[in-house]
Amino acid sequence: MNIDMAYMKETMLRILEIPSPSGDTDKAMDYVKREFEKLGVSTRMTNKKALIATIEGEDNENQKTIAVHIDTLGAIVREIKQNGRLKILPIGGFAWTAFEGENVIIKTLKGETYTGSLLPEKASIHVYSEEVRETLRTDENMEIRIDEFVKNKEDVLNLGINVGDFVYFEPRTVITQRGFIKSRFLDDKVCVAIVFGLVKYLKDHNVEPKYTTHFYISNYEETGHGISYIPEKTKEFLALDIGLVAPNQQSDETKVTICARDSRTPYDFGFRKKLVDICKLNNIDYVVDVYFRYGSDASVSVLQGFDVNFACIGPGVDATHHYERTHIKAIEETIKLLIKYITA
């Protein structure tokens, strides 16, 4: 298949550059909307600000919906401390050690931005010795050091920073010569880019899907309520999300993963078998995996009562919700599976 991987990578890099923690995704969603429009794909926005792009197919009655999420992990200001530092709460599920030492951007209600760093209260080993190594990182002892001359709470308030302001972590995206992609927030921005790789392929080769297909860009997946509406004629709902690469898991950084079960529910056997059969028939590198602590927009949607068949696939990603890594081959295998899924 002649997939425009250069376009996919460029789109991925641009999406990764735009901060979009759950609750503050407007800028990223605007970019996604414009990119669909460039490709000639119509879009509409839900009341909850999710985006749905639609490509009509031969069969308009048995429609498919493919969901990805633009929202990521992040944080929010909980308290301005008397020493001029910020106490924060996480947005989404992660360990503070995954982001310790990272540079951040604080965005105020007026849209002004300030830089800073995430640190434990006792960061210097020269000062605090073994306590630095032994202290458990928690919501209570992690703080933001602002890159401004602030010594107290009043100094911070005078900058316009206040409780409720969003905190963005730097993604630190790197593509290596060997094809590895390292970045925060590959979950799930790499999958958003995969959708554009798929749509670009359809447009470049003048391919019409067999079934009308909706691309649902959700914006609250990391906080557990990404799906609030599904197009009425949807028969199959496919979540496109990361595979978990780790010891005792089957997922691989060079393959597409088909999920059999997550922490909420098993996925439909027949739907999963159809995806596996597509991979076997078309020599697509894949694995089937089971996840212990994981959920997707597909499993959440059926738990909310939507009457759709459901499955979940995605590229294998190492160190999820940390400094993540995948390989360009896993992305390409995922796009191949999607092409065959919506055109077969």
Secondary structure, DSSP 4 states (H G I P E B T S, - for coil): ----HHHHHHHHHHHHHS--BTT--HHHHHHHHHHHHHTT-EEEE-TTS-EEEEE--SEEEEEEEEEEE--B-EEEEEEE-TTS-EEEEEESS--GGGTTT-EEEEE-TTS-EEEEEEEESS--HHHHTHHHHHPPP-TTTEEEEESS---SHHHHHHHT--TT-EEEE----EE-TTSEEEETTHHHHHHHHHHHHHHHHHHHTTPPPSEEEEEEEES-GGGT---S---TTEEEEEEE--EEESTT----TTSEEEEEE-SS-BPPHHHHHHHHHHHHHTT--EEEEE-SS---HHHHHHHTT---EEEEEEEEEESTTSSEEEEHHHHHHHHHHHHHHHH-
